[in-house]
Amino acid sequence: MLRNIPAILSPDILHTLRAMGHGDELVIADANFPAYSMGCEVMRLDGISATKVLEAVLTLMPLDSFVPDPAHTMQVVGDAEAVPEIVKEFQGIIDRTADHPAPIATLERFAFYERAKTCFAVIQTGESRLYGNIIVKKGVIPPK
Ligand SMILES: C[C@@H]1O[C@H](O)[C@@H](O)[C@H](O)[C@@H]1O
């Protein structure tokens, strides 16, 4: 255990978050997401919701303020305008925790997979709600 570090973040996840640089992207994925097919590092937090993981990650990792869309979720197949409850929760977490909150943008399902393939890593959670996937782009911590 560590002081000031959310206990759900495992040693390998802490290593990855620290190794990521400005503009690198992380996928926080639900339990149905084809994480191992994305070709990047997969870390697992089975049994933990994607919303808890997003909250924990954003307590440590700044969201990028250099781009208009530092966070993306997956569009509902057949209803691109739908906003699932979990996406509303993701937005609330970003609004509460990010230094530079931004509205979440969306990607069509297969465009989301293509974007995920370029990401630094995936954290596969135990999230059982469909469309519980979010890609977050790491920002910078300026000098004090
Ligand atoms: C259609 C969508 O495919 C994705 O890969 C899943 O992660 C979502 O929950 C949903 O089932």
The ligand as an SDF file (V2000), in Angstrom:
LIG
                    3D

 11 11  0  0  0  0  0  0  0  0999 V2000
  -20.9740   -3.2760  -28.8790 C   0  0  0  0  0  0  0  0  0  0  0  0
  -19.9430   -2.9620  -27.8450 C   0  0  0  0  0  0  0  0  0  0  0  0
  -18.7630   -3.6910  -28.1260 O   0  0  0  0  0  0  0  0  0  0  0  0
  -17.7060   -3.3780  -27.2520 C   0  0  0  0  0  0  0  0  0  0  0  0
  -16.5410   -4.0340  -27.6350 O   0  0  0  0  0  0  0  0  0  0  0  0
  -18.0390   -3.6790  -25.8160 C   0  0  0  0  0  0  0  0  0  0  0  0
  -16.9540   -3.3240  -24.9920 O   0  0  0  0  0  0  0  0  0  0  0  0
  -19.2600   -2.8690  -25.4750 C   0  0  0  0  0  0  0  0  0  0  0  0
  -19.6410   -3.0650  -24.1340 O   0  0  0  0  0  0  0  0  0  0  0  0
  -20.3900   -3.2200  -26.4270 C   0  0  0  0  0  0  0  0  0  0  0  0
  -20.7460   -4.5680  -26.2600 O   0  0  0  0  0  0  0  0  0  0  0  0
  1  2  1  0
  2  3  1  0
  2 10  1  0
  3  4  1  0
  4  5  1  0
  4  6  1  0
  6  7  1  0
  6  8  1  0
  8  9  1  0
  8 10  1  0
 10 11  1  0
M  END
$$$$
